[in-house]
Amino acid sequence: MSELRKEYERFQEAKRQWLEKRLPHTYFQDQESRYVHPFQIFGNVWYVGDSWVCVHLIDTGDGLLLLDGGNIGATAMLVNAIWEAGFKPSDVRWMVLSHGHLDHIGAATFFRRMFGTEIYMGEPDALSFQYHPELSLVHEAGSLAHDVFEVDHRITDGETIRFGNTEILFYLTPGHTEGVISAFFDATDGKRTVRAGYFGGFGFNTMRKDFLLDIGDTEFRTRQVYLDSLAKVRNQKVELFLGNHCGNNHTLEKAEMLRAGCKDNPFIDSTEWGCFLDKKRDEMLLLMADPEQN
């Protein structure tokens, strides 16, 4: 066996051992098994994400917009899903990132370089990329091909931005990261218009004791910030709740209902948004009351 081959195998074994020690390493392996055939949610809103991380495509009438960029290592799947849905990836003019974690920013650099897609993200996370890139968790993927990047537009709280014929209202809803954004816009099929809502980060992984101590939040103030964010947008009118991860709104189960010819679109539900935000509020209060997490 050549020395070069031996060096390669030593490197691969060391990388494998390192990855196995990282909790989320399975999220970056065999991602093709999580491919989901794209489908139309309602009107000008399509699903082009996988079975774990949501990505939504909005046809604005003057170019395409992507809500989020998918997981690191899943860009080819996203490109294929856009093609399969009947659109051209090169027509993606804008990509709005819900927050600055590696499982939502995966395709941003590629789309920006390849198609000139403009990248939008909450201002606090854009600044975090600049001064605290480690908080993006890109190192967790074990990939040297990805790093943080400059964004084209930093979204501020209460800002309204027009993309083609679609006007989106943004709020900063920090907690999961400092720059989580939530978005609200009208979706239409030409006959009916419904109000869509998207909360950009529900996860508790960044609000657990070990993580908060590691970033210097010794009083766990981030948890109350999260609760305040839920309350901030709780009473927004939302008839079409778009998930950040599939489990938020049972994305895949509803897709099956659509394929089965369900008479009423299961994604249209004026109660789901408030119920889920209340559920996350109650779960956070339980976490805050857990002696092992304080």
C-alpha distance (Angstrom), angle and dihedral (degrees) to the residues before:
residue distance angle dihedral
M1 . . .
S2 3.81 . .
E3 3.80 121.0 .
L4 3.79 89.3 -119.7
R5 3.81 90.6 55.8
K6 3.81 90.9 47.6
E7 3.80 90.7 50.5
Y8 3.80 90.4 49.7
E9 3.81 92.6 51.1
R10 3.83 92.0 46.9
F11 3.79 89.3 51.9
Q12 3.82 92.8 48.3
E13 3.79 92.4 48.5
A14 3.79 92.3 48.7
K15 3.79 90.5 49.1
R16 3.82 91.7 48.5
Q17 3.81 92.0 51.1
W18 3.80 91.2 47.8
L19 3.80 92.6 49.8
E20 3.79 93.0 48.5
K21 3.80 89.1 58.7
R22 3.79 91.2 55.9
L23 3.80 113.9 86.7
P24 3.83 98.1 -140.5
H25 3.80 98.2 41.9
T26 3.83 93.2 113.2
Y27 3.80 89.6 63.5
F28 3.79 89.6 70.0
Q29 3.79 99.2 47.0
D30 3.82 128.2 83.5
Q31 3.78 91.0 -1.0
E32 3.80 90.7 164.1
S33 3.80 87.6 74.4
R34 3.80 87.6 66.0
Y35 3.81 94.9 55.8
V36 3.81 113.9 132.7
H37 3.78 122.5 -162.8
P38 3.80 105.8 -118.7
F39 3.76 119.8 -109.8
Q40 3.79 139.8 -176.7
I41 3.81 110.6 -103.2
F42 3.77 96.7 -174.2
G43 3.79 133.8 -29.7
N44 3.79 109.6 -46.9
V45 3.82 94.8 0.6
W46 3.81 120.1 93.9
Y47 3.79 134.5 177.7
V48 3.82 114.8 -126.4
G49 3.82 100.7 157.2
D50 3.79 130.1 103.9
S51 3.80 131.4 -107.0
W52 3.82 92.6 -80.3
V53 3.81 111.2 28.6
C54 3.79 120.1 45.1
V55 3.79 123.1 -134.3
H56 3.79 119.9 176.6
L57 3.80 127.2 -162.5
I58 3.79 120.2 -151.0
D59 3.79 119.4 -164.6
T60 3.80 101.4 -147.1
G61 3.80 95.6 -177.5
D62 3.81 89.0 -114.1
G63 3.77 102.3 56.8
L64 3.78 136.4 -35.5
L65 3.79 128.2 -76.7
L66 3.79 124.8 -157.6
L67 3.78 121.3 -153.4
D68 3.82 99.6 -147.1
G69 3.79 131.8 -12.5
G70 3.79 104.1 -116.2
N71 3.78 130.0 -123.2
I72 3.78 125.3 -34.8
G73 3.80 106.5 -94.2
A74 3.81 94.4 26.0
T75 3.80 100.4 86.8
A76 3.80 94.7 109.8
M77 3.80 89.3 54.0
L78 3.79 90.9 52.0
V79 3.80 92.4 49.2
N80 3.80 90.4 49.8
A81 3.81 92.2 47.8
I82 3.81 90.8 53.3
W83 3.82 90.5 50.8
E84 3.81 91.8 45.3
A85 3.81 90.1 52.0
G86 3.81 88.3 58.3
F87 3.80 98.8 -103.3
K88 3.81 134.4 112.4
P89 3.82 117.5 -116.6
S90 3.79 88.3 -145.2
D91 3.82 88.1 64.9
V92 3.82 91.8 64.7
R93 3.80 100.0 111.8
W94 3.81 98.0 169.6
M95 3.80 137.9 29.0
V96 3.81 118.4 -167.2
L97 3.80 112.9 -161.5
S98 3.79 116.2 -150.7
H99 3.80 91.7 -150.7
G100 3.77 140.7 -24.5
H101 3.81 103.5 -90.2
L102 3.78 124.1 123.6
D103 3.80 95.4 -115.1
H104 3.82 91.6 61.0
I105 3.81 103.6 37.6
G106 3.80 99.5 51.9
A107 3.81 100.5 117.0
A108 3.80 98.8 32.9
T109 3.79 98.8 97.1
F110 3.81 93.6 43.6
F111 3.82 94.5 49.6
R112 3.79 91.7 45.1
R113 3.81 93.2 51.7
M114 3.79 98.2 36.3
F115 3.79 102.8 39.4
G116 3.80 105.4 14.2
T117 3.81 90.7 -113.6
E118 3.81 112.2 175.4
I119 3.80 113.8 -126.1
Y120 3.82 120.4 -141.0
M121 3.80 124.8 -170.9
G122 3.80 139.3 157.6
E123 3.79 110.8 -79.1
P124 3.84 96.2 -122.0
D125 3.82 92.3 55.1
A126 3.80 91.4 45.6
L127 3.80 87.8 55.4
S128 3.79 90.0 45.2
F129 3.80 88.8 56.6
Q130 3.78 87.5 56.0
Y131 3.80 100.3 44.8
H132 3.82 106.0 18.4
P133 3.83 107.6 26.4
E134 3.81 90.4 159.4
L135 3.81 88.6 73.4
S136 3.81 89.1 67.5
L137 3.84 86.2 70.2
V138 3.82 90.5 -141.6
H139 3.79 88.4 143.8
E140 3.80 89.3 66.6
A141 3.81 90.8 72.4
G142 3.79 92.9 62.5
S143 3.80 89.8 -134.0
L144 3.79 127.1 135.1
A145 3.80 89.9 -167.8
H146 3.80 95.2 74.7
D147 3.77 134.0 64.3
V148 3.78 138.0 150.1
F149 3.80 118.8 -76.6
E150 3.78 144.4 -164.1
V151 3.80 115.2 -87.4
D152 3.79 122.9 -139.8
H153 3.80 97.6 -139.4
R154 3.80 129.8 23.0
I155 3.80 110.0 -147.8
T156 3.81 116.1 -137.4
D157 3.79 129.4 -158.2
G158 3.79 114.4 -77.7
E159 3.79 93.5 7.5
T160 3.81 119.6 151.4
I161 3.81 117.2 -154.6
R162 3.79 128.2 -175.3
F163 3.80 118.5 -140.2
G164 3.80 109.5 -176.5
N165 3.81 105.8 -55.7
T166 3.82 93.1 -18.7
E167 3.80 122.2 92.1
I168 3.80 115.2 -162.4
L169 3.79 125.9 -163.1
F170 3.80 113.5 -151.3
Y171 3.78 131.7 -161.3
L172 3.78 127.7 -176.7
T173 3.81 107.2 -122.2
P174 3.82 104.9 178.2
G175 3.77 126.3 -171.3
H176 3.78 109.6 89.4
T177 3.82 83.9 51.0
E178 3.80 129.4 -9.0
G179 3.79 91.7 -107.6
V180 3.81 104.5 45.0
I181 3.80 109.5 146.2
S182 3.77 128.9 -156.4
A183 3.80 120.2 -155.7
F184 3.79 134.7 -156.6
F185 3.80 126.5 -172.2
D186 3.79 144.2 146.6
A187 3.81 116.2 -96.3
T188 3.78 118.5 -163.6
D189 3.78 141.3 -174.6
G190 3.81 91.5 -164.6
K191 3.79 93.4 -97.1
R192 3.78 103.5 47.5
T193 3.79 131.1 34.9
V194 3.80 123.9 -158.1
R195 3.78 132.0 179.6
A196 3.80 113.8 -112.1
G197 3.79 124.1 -155.8
Y198 3.80 131.4 -166.5
F199 3.82 125.3 -175.0
G200 3.77 107.1 -160.7
G201 3.80 104.5 -145.9
F202 3.81 131.6 12.2
G203 3.83 100.4 161.4
F204 3.80 122.4 126.1
N205 3.81 95.6 -159.3
T206 3.81 90.8 97.6
M207 3.79 92.9 47.7
R208 3.75 99.1 55.3
K209 3.78 119.4 113.3
D210 3.81 98.7 -105.6
F211 3.81 94.0 49.0
L212 3.81 95.1 46.2
L213 3.80 92.2 48.5
D214 3.80 89.6 48.8
I215 3.82 92.3 55.6
G216 3.81 93.2 43.9
D217 3.80 100.6 -103.4
T218 3.80 93.4 133.1
E219 3.81 93.1 162.4
F220 3.83 93.0 49.9
R221 3.80 91.9 -126.6
T222 3.82 90.5 155.4
R223 3.80 89.9 75.3
Q224 3.80 92.9 60.9
V225 3.80 89.1 45.0
Y226 3.81 87.5 56.7
L227 3.81 92.1 50.1
D228 3.81 89.9 49.2
S229 3.80 90.1 51.9
L230 3.79 92.4 52.3
A231 3.79 89.9 50.8
K232 3.80 91.6 46.3
V233 3.80 94.1 64.7
R234 3.82 100.6 21.0
N235 3.80 94.3 106.6
Q236 3.79 98.0 44.5
K237 3.78 111.3 126.0
V238 3.81 105.3 -106.4
E239 3.78 123.6 169.2
L240 3.81 96.3 160.7
F241 3.81 111.3 48.1
L242 3.81 111.1 -162.9
G243 3.80 116.0 -160.5
N244 3.78 127.3 -131.7
H245 3.80 89.3 -154.1
C246 3.79 121.9 17.7
G247 3.79 93.9 -109.6
N248 3.81 92.2 62.1
N249 3.80 95.2 74.0
H250 3.83 103.4 7.2
T251 3.81 90.2 -104.8
L252 3.79 97.3 175.5
E253 3.79 95.8 43.8
K254 3.80 90.1 52.5
A255 3.81 90.2 47.8
E256 3.79 89.0 57.1
M257 3.79 90.0 50.8
L258 3.81 90.0 52.7
R259 3.79 91.3 49.8
A260 3.80 89.8 49.7
G261 3.79 89.3 57.9
C262 3.79 98.9 -106.4
K263 3.81 107.6 -168.4
D264 3.81 95.3 -139.2
N265 3.81 118.2 47.3
P266 3.84 104.0 -111.0
F267 3.80 91.4 -151.8
I268 3.80 91.4 64.5
D269 3.81 106.7 83.1
S270 3.79 124.1 135.3
T271 3.84 93.4 -160.0
E272 3.80 102.1 49.7
W273 3.81 97.6 78.7
G274 3.79 95.6 55.2
C275 3.79 93.9 41.1
F276 3.80 93.1 52.8
L277 3.81 94.4 46.3
D278 3.80 88.8 50.2
K279 3.81 89.1 50.3
K280 3.81 91.5 53.2
R281 3.81 90.1 47.1
D282 3.80 90.9 54.2
E283 3.80 92.3 46.0
M284 3.80 91.0 51.4
L285 3.80 91.3 50.7
L286 3.81 88.6 53.3
L287 3.81 90.2 50.5
M288 3.79 90.4 49.8
A289 3.81 89.9 51.8
D290 3.80 94.1 49.6
P291 3.85 109.1 108.5
E292 3.80 91.0 -150.0
Q293 3.80 90.4 58.3
N294 3.82 95.6 50.8
